[in-house]
Amino acid sequence: MNFISNFFSGINFEVILQLTFVGLILIAGPVIVFILYALRGDL
C-alpha cells in the first residue's frame, strides 16, 4: 500500500493535464476545419 501512495504522489498531475489539454487543442483545430469543410460552411 505504501508503494501505491508513493507512486501516485510522485506523478505530477499538473504536467499531465497541461499536456493533455495542449494535445486536445492541437487535435481540435484541424477537426473543426474539416467539419466546416464537410458541411460546406464558410471558413
C-alpha positions in Angstrom: 0.0 0.0 0.0 2.9 2.3 0.7 4.2 1.8 -2.8 0.9 2.8 -4.3 0.7 6.0 -2.3 4.4 6.9 -3.2 3.7 6.1 -6.9 0.7 8.5 -7.1 2.4 11.2 -5.1 5.3 11.0 -7.5 3.2 11.7 -10.5 2.9 15.3 -11.5 -0.8 15.5 -12.5 -0.4 19.2 -13.4 2.0 18.4 -16.2 -0.1 15.5 -17.4 -3.2 17.7 -17.6 -1.4 20.5 -19.4 0.0 18.1 -22.0 -3.5 16.6 -22.4 -5.1 20.0 -23.0 -2.4 21.0 -25.4 -3.0 17.8 -27.3 -6.7 18.3 -27.4 -6.3 21.9 -28.7 -3.8 20.7 -31.4 -6.3 18.0 -32.5 -9.4 20.2 -32.3 -8.1 22.8 -34.8 -7.9 20.6 -37.9 -11.1 18.7 -36.8 -13.1 21.9 -36.7 -11.8 22.9 -40.1 -12.6 19.5 -41.5 -16.1 19.6 -40.1 -16.7 23.1 -41.6 -15.4 21.9 -44.9 -17.5 18.7 -44.8 -20.6 20.8 -44.1 -19.7 23.2 -46.9 -19.6 26.1 -44.4 -17.7 29.3 -44.9 -14.3 29.1 -43.3 
